[in-house]
Every structure is written in C-alpha cells, then in structure tokens.
Amino acid sequence: MTPQPVDSPDLWAGLPTLEGPPGEDDTAPDVWEDPIPLTGRRERPAFPAHVLPAWVREFVTAVAEETQTPVDLAGSIALSVLATAAGGRSVVHVRGNWREPTNLYTVVALPPANRKSAVFALLSNPLYEAEKQLKAAMKPVIVEAEVTARLAKEAADKAAAKAASADGDKRGEMVATAVGLAQTADALAVPAEPVLLADDSTPETVTSLMAEQGGRLSVMSAEGGIFDIIAGRYSGAPNMEVFLKGHAGDRLRVNRQTRREYIDAPALTIGLAVQPDVLRDIGKVKGFEGRGLLARFLYSLPVSTVGYRKVVTDPVPETTVATYTERVIDLTLSLAEWTDPAVIQLRPEADAALIAYQDRIETNLKPRGGHLSHISNWAGKLAGATARMAALLHLAEHLGEGYAHPVPEATMRAAIELGEYYTAHALAVFDVMGADPVLSRARSVLEALKENRWEDVSRRDVFTVLSRSEVPTVTDLEPALALLEDHGYLRSYQPERTGKRGRPSAPRMQVHPTLRDAGR
C-alpha cells in the first residue's frame, strides 16, 4: 500500500467539517464560546467520611476540624491505620479461591502548609502505643529465649570439645551427643522484637523487617521519600519487588550471599501524605507503571484548604481521642497473635453488591468508550481493593470478633462508595502523571497552538511541530485534535474547491482566539 501524504484528504474522510472557512458561510458560527479546560471534567468528590464506623468517623471529622485540613487526609490515613492493625493477620474470602489480604497502599497529595505531619501523628499515635505494649509483652519471652539459646549453645560447645578429646570407645557416643545438642541449639530461635511501623526504609530493610515480623509491616510517612528509595536513590536501580509482592501477598524469597529470607505471605501496608509534585515525578520513573506499582495505590487528591482556614478551632474532644486510641489498640492486639490469618466471610447480599460493582468496572475498561480504559492496570485491582476496605470497615465495627460475623451488604456498599471516591481521584492523579496519551498529546498541541499563534492551520502544520517521540504518526495526532475540538479549542472545516480538477483540499482548522492571544 502506498503511504498517503499527511495532507491527503482520504486520511480525514468522515470527519465532521464545515464547508468553507468559518465566518464566510452563513451556516458557520461566527462567535466562539469559552473553551472547556481539558481538566475541567475531572470532579474530585470529598472523602465520604459518613461510611466509616462511628468511632473512626467521629475522630476523623474532629481531626479535620481542629487542623482545618480536608477530611480526605485524615480519612485515608485512618484506612491505612486499620490496615496496619489488621494486615497480615486477616484475609477476606470473596468467593471460590479468591481471597484478599487486608493491607492497603494509600497516598494523599496536598501542597505544603497543609499540616500533613500533624494529622499523621494524631491518627497513627495509637499504633505506636500498641507497638509499645506488644514489645513489653514480648520482652520476657525474648529474654527467656535468649538465655535458653545461649545455654544450649554453651552445652553444645562443651559436648563438642569433650567429643574431640574422647577415647575411641566413647568417641562415637559423645560425638552423637554433641551433634544432637548442636541441632537443638540451632533450632532454638529468639523471637524478634515486635515492630508495626517503619518510615522511609530501603527495600532491603523492609524485606528483613517483614521476614522478622512474620510477613507483616507498615510503612507510614508524611513525606514521599519512599518513592525515591524505590526508584533507586541509594542503589542506582529501581528495586520494587518487595513492594509489589507485599501488596499482593505473593511468596517472597531472597537468596543472596549475604542473606536468605523467606516470606510465604507478605502483607505490607503503605500510608503516605505527599506533595502533588511527587505524584507527577513518580509517573515519570521508568518501571513504576509497567511493573504495576502505581496500580496498587489508592490515590487522594483533595482541594487544599489553605487560605480558607479558621484560626481558632475546636480541639478534638478528649472522649473521642480516648475511644479512637483504645479501639485501634484493641484491634491491633486482638489480631497480633494470629499466625494463620483470621478469615472474613461475605454475606451473599454483600457478594452480590460486589459482583454488580465488578460488572460496572468491567464495562468501563473497554478500550473504546470505557472511561477507565487508560488506567486499566489500576482499575483492574479496584474490586480487590474494595473487598479489602469492606473487611477493614467490618473489623473496625466488630473489633476482635469481626471474623465471627460475615460482612453485611451495607458494609460492602460503604466500601463501594469509597471505591468510587478513589476512582474519581485516581483519574485526576493519572492525568497529572500523564497516563492518558490522548490528553497528554492534546496538551502538547495546545502549547504548539499558543506558541505559533495560528488563526487557521492544517493538520500537517500541527504534526510537523510536535515531537515524533510523543506523536509518532498522524493517526496518533487525530484523537488529540478531536478532543480539542470537543472542548471548543478548534473547529474543523472543509476549504472551498478552487475549481481545479483533482482531489479536494484537506480539511483545515480554525483556532480559538484565546490561544492566539496567549502567544502574544
């Protein structure tokens, strides 16, 4: 097939166009309406705090009031706190062989001066208190195990020394005794001191801590340094294996000369509050999207309250603080001793609600017309994340007895509402990351139109000034032009025939006057 020139009219056949330049034909509008901003259709709803159990909701809303921060910040951190308490110690059985662990990855993006650290401290303080109590309870056990292991090692060493100097008749028996004592000493393990939380740790540190803690750990931070670490700030190369498998619960094995670690069911929770620029930057890190790391996070991009805050606010009531603290600690301690995870079941009505939600998600993943198609990696995990949130809400409602009651339909619908919230915010965040190539190319075309101050332009002219790495072919350009036309930035029209024989001229485009003025 002979390649067609860029301005070949056949390339643009079927496009809606005006006959003749706008303004010269009676059917063409001569007044431009204000264009719709490319990001103007992304609505970001407020965090639905009403779906949280009462004791969590009351604390979250009170913290948001005292700190004058969006409730989204405290709400998302609260979910990561619940995931820290339950992650690695419970799973939700959805249906068949489908089980989801109850750990989550959440990230809230807000500009500086939004008191992220203060909110983080208020929400996570009970986890540190729970960690202290776990350490205090484990201290006598650790001391006893250390003494027992030391005595066993000493006994094995003495037996080995005696066997080495024994006469021939007794040597075999004493060697067997020494070997038995050595094996006993080697089998005695000293339990690790309990650790629930880590900060911006390296992947190697996270892996080691998870191995020590039976596969359970939480990384919570009011900064975004963990993304730099994963991207290879210290190692020079991205290292995301533990963060990928730690979310999914896939078996993790590290075999290196310096260490060997095995985690059969890792459960890592991540709760972060970062600046919006961090999200923009991680979208550019090679491998983050391709390996699926970005698809594992629940994103929140709330509107900043800076400039609209009250100076004098109501503090969080002491009873609200006490209730929140007590129940986070109770939930954490009640599940801490579980080795085989507690299994949370769904009521049939809850599963039916989730199935209906999955059907809606699936429809929106269609390559043509599906509004989630460009973030299909993320949306493909949404049903699982919703099931996890339903289990966490259920555990928060019933605390240590959550596993004894199946999740009701109302709780699943609450989790679905959270899923819808995070979907709306994920669309906005992935816009920031440039995940939608059509939108990204449309923005590049807008910049080219402003820079060149065109009034009337051909598609060939636009294509010529764009980067081939971003827009390799004319076919790649057309959806972006169609999007700009839908938003009112461009108008396509068909130039009048000149009377000469041959093919008609290729369609051209009129440019919105505001773009021409912006280039001045």
For each residue, the residues with C-beta under 8 A, 3 or more apart:
1:
2:
3:
4: 8 10 11
5: 8
6: 11 459 460 463 474
7: 458 459 460 505 506
8: 4 5 11 503 506
9: 12 13 503 504 505 506 507
10: 4 13
11: 4 6 8 474 506
12: 9 15 17 459 506 507
13: 9 10
14:
15: 12 492 507
16: 492
17: 12 492 493 494 507
18: 21 22 25 27 28 491 492 493 494
19: 25 27 493 494 496
20: 24 25 28 493 494 495 496
21: 18 24 25 28 456 493 495 508 510
22: 18 25 28 29 30 491 493 510
23: 28 30
24: 20 21 28
25: 18 19 20 21 22 28
26:
27: 18 19
28: 18 20 21 22 23 24 25 493
29: 22 32
30: 22 23
31:
32: 29 488 512 513 514
33: 488
34: 488 514
35: 487 488 489 512 514
36: 40 41 486 487 488
37: 40 487
38: 439 442 443 446 483 487
39: 42 428 431
40: 36 37
41: 36
42: 39 424 427 428 431
43: 424
44: 301 302 303 424 425 428
45: 48 420 421 424
46: 70 71 72 302
47: 70 71 72 75 76 300 302 421
48: 45 51 75 417 418 421
49: 52 57 60 61 71 75
50: 57
51: 48 393 414 415 417 418
52: 49 56 57 60 75 78 393 396 414
53: 56 57 393 396 397
54: 57 58
55: 58 59 323 324 327 396
56: 52 53 59 60 78 82 324 396
57: 49 50 52 53 54 60 61
58: 54 55 61 62 320 323 324
59: 55 56 62 63 74 78 123 316 320 321 323 324
60: 49 52 56 57 63 64 71 74 75 78 123
61: 49 57 58 64 65 71 74
62: 58 59 65 66 314 316 317 320
63: 59 60 66 67 69 74 119 122 123 316
64: 60 61 67 68 69 70 71 73 74 119
65: 61 62 68 313 314 316
66: 62 63 313 314 315 316
67: 63 64 74 115 118 119 122 313
68: 64 65 115 305 309 310 313
69: 63 64 73 74 110 114 115 116 119 305
70: 46 47 64 73 110 114 302 303 304 305
71: 46 47 49 60 61 64 74 75
72: 46 47 75 76 108 300 302
73: 64 69 70 76 77 108 110 114 116 119 273 300 302
74: 59 60 61 63 64 67 69 71 77 78 119 122 123
75: 47 48 49 52 60 71 72 78 79 300
76: 47 72 73 79 80 106 107 108 271 298 300
77: 73 74 80 81 106 108 119 120 123 124 220 271 273
78: 52 56 59 60 74 75 81 82 123
79: 75 76 82 83 104 106 271 298 389 392 418
80: 76 77 83 84 104 106 218 220 269 270 271
81: 77 78 84 85 123 124 126 127 271 328
82: 56 78 79 85 86 328 331 392 393 395 396
83: 79 80 86 87 102 103 104 106 218 269 271 388 392
84: 80 81 87 127 196 197 218 220 269 271 332
85: 81 82 127 130 328 331 332 335 395
86: 82 83 89 90 102 331 335 391 392 395
87: 83 84 90 101 102 103 104 216 218 267 268 269
88: 101 103 213 214 215 216 217 265 266 267 341
89: 86 102 216 267 335 336 338 341 342
90: 86 87 101 102 335 338 341 342 343 344 391 395 402 403
91: 99 100 101 102 341 342 343 344 391
92: 99 100 102 343 344 345 346 387 388 390 391 407
93: 98 99 343 344 345 346
94: 98 99 100 346 351 354 387
95: 98 346 351
96:
97:
98: 93 94 95
99: 91 92 93 94 343
100: 91 92 94 384 387 388 391
101: 87 88 90 91 249 265 267 341 388
102: 83 86 87 89 90 91 92 267 344 388 391 392 395
103: 83 87 88 218 246 247 249 267 268 269 388
104: 79 80 83 87 269 270 271 298 385 388 389 392
105: 247 269 270 296 297 298
106: 76 77 79 80 83 270 271 272 297 298 300
107: 76 224 270 271 272 273 274 279 297 298 299 300
108: 72 73 76 77 116 272 273 274 300 301 302
109: 273 274 275 276 278 279 299 300 301 429
110: 69 70 73 114 116 273 275 276 302 304
111: 114 275 276 304 306
112: 275
113: 306
114: 69 70 73 110 111 304 305 306
115: 67 68 69 118 119
116: 69 73 108 110 119 120 222 273
117: 120 121 222 273
118: 67 115 121 122
119: 63 64 67 69 73 74 77 115 116 122 123 273
120: 77 116 117 123 124 220 221 222 273
121: 117 118 124 125
122: 63 67 74 118 119 125 316
123: 59 60 63 74 77 78 81 119 120
124: 77 81 120 121 127 128 197 220 271
125: 121 122 128 129 325
126: 81 129 130 324 325 328 329 332
127: 81 84 85 124 130 131 196 197 218 220 328 332
128: 124 125 131 132 196 197
129: 125 126 132 133 325 329
130: 85 126 127 133 134 196 328 329 332 333
131: 127 128 134 135 194 195 196 197
132: 128 129 135 136
133: 129 130 136 137 329 333
134: 130 131 137 138 194 196 332 333 336
135: 131 132 138 139 193 194
136: 132 133 139
137: 133 134 141
138: 134 135 141 142 191 193 194
139: 135 136 142 143
140: 143 144
141: 137 138 144 145 191
142: 138 139 145 146 190 191 193
143: 139 140 146 147
144: 140 141 147 148
145: 141 142 148 149 188 189 190 191
146: 142 143 149 150 190
147: 143 144 150 151
148: 144 145 151 152 188
149: 145 146 152 153 185 188 189 190
150: 146 147 153 154
151: 147 148 154 155
152: 148 149 155 156 181 184 185 188
153: 149 150 156 157 185
154: 150 151 157 158
155: 151 152 158 159 181 185
156: 152 153 159 160 178 181 182 184 185
157: 153 154 160 161
158: 154 155 161 162
159: 155 156 162 163 174 177 178 181 182
160: 156 157 163 164 178 182
161: 157 158 164 165
162: 158 159 165 166 174 178
163: 159 160 166 171 174 175 177 178
164: 160 161
165: 161 162
166: 162 163 170 171 174 175
167: 170 171
168: 171
169:
170: 166 167 173 174
171: 163 166 167 168 174 175
172: 175 176
173: 170 176 177
174: 159 162 163 166 170 171 177 178
175: 163 166 171 172 178 179
176: 172 173 179 180
177: 159 163 173 174 180 181
178: 156 159 160 162 163 174 175 181 182
179: 175 176 182 183
180: 176 177 183 184
181: 152 155 156 159 177 178 184 185
182: 156 159 160 178 179 185 186
183: 179 180 186 187
184: 152 156 180 181 187 188
185: 149 152 153 155 156 181 182 188
186: 182 183
187: 183 184
188: 145 148 149 152 184 185
189: 145 149
190: 142 145 146 149
191: 138 141 142 145
192: 195 212 213
193: 135 138 142
194: 131 134 135 138 213 336
195: 131 192 198 209 212 213 217
196: 84 127 128 130 131 134 216 217 218 332
197: 84 124 127 128 131 217 218 219 220
198: 195 201 205 206 209 217 218 219
199: 219 220 221
200: 219 221 223 225 226 229
201: 198 205 206 209 219 226 229
202: 205 206 229 234 235
203: 206 207 229 230 239 240 241 242 243
204: 207 208 239
205: 198 201 202 208 209
206: 198 201 202 203 209 210 217 219 242 243 246 268
207: 203 204 210 211 242 252 254 261 263
208: 204 205 211 212 259 261
209: 195 198 201 205 206 212 213 217
210: 206 207 213 215 216 217 242 246 252 263 266 268
211: 207 208 215 261 262 263
212: 192 195 208 209
213: 88 192 194 195 209 210 216 217
214: 88 339
215: 88 210 211 263 264 265 266 267
216: 87 88 89 196 210 213 267
217: 88 195 196 197 198 206 209 210 213 246 267 268 269
218: 80 83 84 87 103 127 196 197 198 268 269 270 271
219: 197 198 199 200 201 206 226 268 269 270 271
220: 77 80 84 120 124 127 197 199 269 270 271 272
221: 120 199 200 224 225 226 271 272 273
222: 116 117 120 272 273
223: 200 226 272 273 274
224: 107 221 227 228 272 274 275 278 282
225: 200 221 228 229
226: 200 201 219 221 223 229 230 270 272
227: 224 230 231 274 278 281 282 285
228: 224 225 231 233
229: 200 201 202 203 225 226 232 233 234
230: 203 226 227 238 239 240 243 288 293
231: 227 228 238 282 285 288
232: 229 235 236 237 238 239
233: 228 229
234: 202 229
235: 202 232 239
236: 232
237: 232
238: 230 231 232 285 286 287 288
239: 203 204 230 232 235 242
240: 203 230 243 244 287 288 291 293
241: 203 244 245 252
242: 203 206 207 210 239 245 246 252 266 268
243: 203 206 230 240 246 247 268 270 293 296
244: 240 241 247 248 250 291 292 293 296
245: 241 242 248 249 250 251 252 266
246: 103 206 210 217 242 243 249 252 266 267 268
247: 103 105 243 244 268 296
248: 244 245 296
249: 101 103 245 246 265 266 267
250: 244 245 266
251: 245 262 263 264 265 266
252: 207 210 241 242 245 246 261 262 263 266
253: 261 262 263
254: 207 259 260 261 262
255: 260
256: 259 260
257:
258:
259: 208 254 256
260: 254 255 256
261: 207 208 211 252 253 254
262: 211 251 252 253 254
263: 207 210 211 215 251 252 253 266
264: 215 251
265: 88 101 215 249 251 341
266: 88 210 215 242 245 246 249 250 251 252 263
267: 87 88 89 101 102 103 215 216 217 246 249
268: 87 103 206 210 217 218 219 242 243 246 247
269: 80 83 84 87 103 104 105 217 218 219 220
270: 80 104 105 106 107 218 219 220 226 243 297
271: 76 77 79 80 81 83 84 104 106 107 124 218 219 220 221
272: 106 107 108 220 221 222 223 224 226
273: 73 77 107 108 109 110 116 117 119 120 221 222 223
274: 107 108 109 223 224 227 278 279
275: 109 110 111 112 224 278
276: 109 110 111 279 280 301 432
277: 280 281
278: 109 224 227 274 275 281 282
279: 107 109 274 276 282 283 299 301 429 432 433
280: 276 277 283 284 432 433
281: 227 277 278 284 285
282: 224 227 231 278 279 285 288 294 433
283: 279 280 288 289 294 430 432 433 434 435
284: 280 281 433 434
285: 227 231 238 281 282 288
286: 238 290
287: 238 240 290 291 293
288: 230 231 238 240 282 283 285 291 293 294
289: 283 292 293 294 295 377 433 435
290: 286 287
291: 240 244 287 288
292: 244 289 295 296 377
293: 230 240 243 244 287 288 289 296 297
294: 282 283 288 289 297 377 378 433
295: 289 292 375 377 378 380 381
296: 105 243 244 247 248 292 293 381
297: 105 106 107 270 293 294
298: 76 79 104 105 106 107 385 422 426
299: 107 109 279 422 425 426 428 429
300: 47 72 73 75 76 106 107 108 109 421 422 425
301: 44 108 109 276 279 425 428 429 432
302: 44 46 47 70 72 73 108 110 425
303: 44 70
304: 70 110 111 114 307
305: 68 69 70 114 308 309
306: 111 113 114 309
307: 304
308: 305
309: 68 305 306
310: 68 313
311:
312:
313: 65 66 67 68 310
314: 62 65 66
315: 66
316: 59 62 63 65 66 122 320 321
317: 62 320 321
318: 321 322
319: 322 323
320: 58 59 62 316 317 323 324
321: 59 316 317 318 324 325
322: 318 319 325 326
323: 55 58 59 319 320 326 327
324: 55 56 58 59 126 320 321 327 328
325: 125 126 129 321 322 328 329
326: 322 323 329 330
327: 55 323 324 330 331 396 399
328: 81 82 85 126 127 130 324 325 331 332
329: 126 129 130 133 325 326 332 333
330: 326 327 333 334 399 400
331: 82 85 86 327 328 334 335 395 396 399 400
332: 84 85 126 127 130 134 196 328 329 335 336
333: 130 133 134 329 330 336
334: 330 331 399 400
335: 85 86 89 90 331 332 338 342 400
336: 89 134 194 332 333
337:
338: 89 90 335 341 342
339: 214
340:
341: 88 89 90 91 101 265 338
342: 89 90 91 335 338 402 403
343: 90 91 92 93 99 403
344: 90 91 92 93 102 391 394 395 402 403 406 407
345: 92 93 406 407
346: 92 93 94 95 350 351 354 387 390 406 407 412
347: 350 351 406 407 408 409
348: 351 352
349: 352 353 408 409 412
350: 346 347 353 354 390 406 407 408 409 411 412
351: 94 95 346 347 348 354 355 412
352: 348 349 355 356 409
353: 349 350 356 357 409 412 413 416
354: 94 346 350 351 357 358 383 386 387 390 412 416
355: 351 352 358 359
356: 352 353 359 360
357: 353 354 360 361 383 386 416 419
358: 354 355 361 362 383
359: 355 356 362 363
360: 356 357 363 364
361: 357 358 364 365 372 379 382 383
362: 358 359 365
363: 359 360 366 370
364: 360 361 370 371 372 373 379
365: 361 362 370 372 373 376 379 380
366: 363 369 370 373
367: 370 373
368: 373
369: 366 373
370: 363 364 365 366 367 373
371: 364 427
372: 361 364 365 375 376 378 379 423 427
373: 364 365 366 367 368 369 370 376
374: 430 435 436 437 438
375: 295 372 378 379 426 427 430 435 436
376: 365 372 373 379 380
377: 289 292 294 295 380 381
378: 294 295 372 375 381 382 426 430
379: 361 364 365 372 375 376 382 423 426
380: 295 365 376 377
381: 295 296 377 378 384 385
382: 361 378 379 385 386 419 422 423
383: 354 357 358 361 386 387
384: 100 381 387 388
385: 104 298 381 382 388 389 419 422
386: 354 357 382 383 389 390 412 415 416 418 419
387: 92 94 100 346 354 383 384 390 391 415
388: 83 92 100 101 102 103 104 384 385 391 392
389: 79 104 385 386 392 393 415 418 419
390: 92 346 350 354 386 387 393 394 407 411 412 414 415
391: 86 90 91 92 100 102 344 387 388 394 395 402 407
392: 79 82 83 86 102 104 388 389 395 396
393: 51 52 53 82 389 390 396 397 411 414 415
394: 344 390 391 397 398 402 405 407 408 411
395: 82 85 86 90 102 331 344 391 392 398 399 402
396: 52 53 55 56 82 327 331 392 393 399
397: 53 393 394 402 411
398: 394 395 401 402 404 405
399: 327 330 331 334 395 396 402
400: 330 331 334 335
401: 398 404 405
402: 90 342 344 391 394 395 397 398 399 405
403: 90 342 343 344
404: 398 401
405: 394 398 401 402
406: 344 345 346 347 350
407: 92 344 345 346 347 350 390 391 394 411 412
408: 347 349 350 394 411 412
409: 347 349 350 352 353 412 413
410: 413 414
411: 350 390 393 394 397 407 408 414 415
412: 346 349 350 351 353 354 386 390 407 408 409 415 416
413: 353 409 410 416 417
414: 51 52 390 393 410 411 417 418
415: 51 386 387 389 390 393 411 412 418 419
416: 353 354 357 386 412 413 419 420
417: 48 51 413 414 420 421
418: 48 51 79 386 389 414 415 421 422
419: 357 382 385 386 389 415 416 422 423
420: 45 416 417 423 424
421: 45 47 48 300 417 418 424 425
422: 298 299 300 382 385 418 419 425 426
423: 372 379 382 419 420 426 427
424: 42 43 44 45 420 421 427 428
425: 44 299 300 301 302 421 422 428 429
426: 298 299 375 378 379 422 423 429 430
427: 42 371 372 375 423 424 430 431
428: 39 42 44 299 301 424 425 431 432
429: 109 279 299 301 425 426 432 433
430: 283 374 375 378 426 427 433 435 436
431: 39 42 427 428 434 435 436 439
432: 276 279 280 283 301 428 429
433: 279 280 282 283 284 289 294 429 430
434: 283 284 431 437 439 440
435: 283 289 374 375 430 431
436: 374 375 430 431 439 440
437: 374 434 440 441 476
438: 374 441 442 479 480 483
439: 38 431 434 436 442 443 483
440: 434 436 437 443 444 470
441: 437 438 444 445 466 470 471 476 477 479 480
442: 38 438 439 445 446 480 481 483 484
443: 38 439 440 446 447
444: 440 441 447 448 466 467 470 471 480
445: 441 442 448 449 462 466 477 480 481 484
446: 38 442 443 449 450 484 489 515
447: 443 444 450 451
448: 444 445 451 452 462 465 466
449: 445 446 452 453 454 457 462 489 511 515 519
450: 446 447 453 515 518 519
451: 447 448 519
452: 448 449 457 461 465 519
453: 449 450 515 516 519 520
454: 449 457 461 511 516
455: 510 511 516
456: 21 508 509 510 511
457: 449 452 454 461 462 508 509 511
458: 7 461 462 506 508 509
459: 6 7 12 462 463 474 477 478 481 506 507 508 509
460: 6 7 463 464 506
461: 452 454 457 458 464 465
462: 445 448 449 457 458 459 465 466 477 481 509
463: 6 459 460 466 471 474 477
464: 460 461
465: 448 452 461 462
466: 441 444 445 448 462 463 470 471 477
467: 444 470 471
468: 471 472
469: 472
470: 440 441 444 466 467
471: 441 444 463 466 467 468 476 477 480
472: 468 469 476
473: 476 477
474: 6 11 459 463 477 478
475: 478
476: 437 441 471 472 473 479 480
477: 441 445 459 462 463 466 471 473 474 480 481
478: 459 474 475 481 482
479: 438 441 476 482 483
480: 438 441 442 444 445 471 476 477 483 484
481: 442 445 459 462 477 478 484 485 490 492 509
482: 478 479 485 486
483: 38 438 439 442 479 480 486 487
484: 442 445 446 480 481 487 489 490
485: 481 482 488 489 490 491 492 509
486: 36 482 483
487: 35 36 37 38 483 484
488: 32 33 34 35 36 485 512
489: 35 446 449 484 485 511 512 515
490: 481 484 485 509 510 511 512
491: 18 22 485 509 510
492: 15 16 17 18 481 485 507 508 509
493: 17 18 19 20 21 22 28 507 508 509 510
494: 17 18 19 20 504 505 507 508
495: 20 21 504 505 507 508
496: 19 20
497: 500 504 505
498: 505
499:
500: 497
501:
502:
503: 8 9
504: 9 494 495 497
505: 7 9 494 495 497 498 508
506: 7 8 9 11 12 458 459 460
507: 9 12 15 17 459 492 493 494 495
508: 21 456 457 458 459 492 493 494 495 505
509: 456 457 458 459 462 481 485 490 491 492 493
510: 21 22 455 456 490 491 493
511: 449 454 455 456 457 489 490 515 516
512: 32 35 488 489 490 515 516
513: 32 516 517
514: 32 34 35 517 518
515: 446 449 450 453 489 511 512 518 519
516: 453 454 455 511 512 513 519 520
517: 513 514 520
518: 450 514 515
519: 449 450 451 452 453 515 516
520: 453 516 517
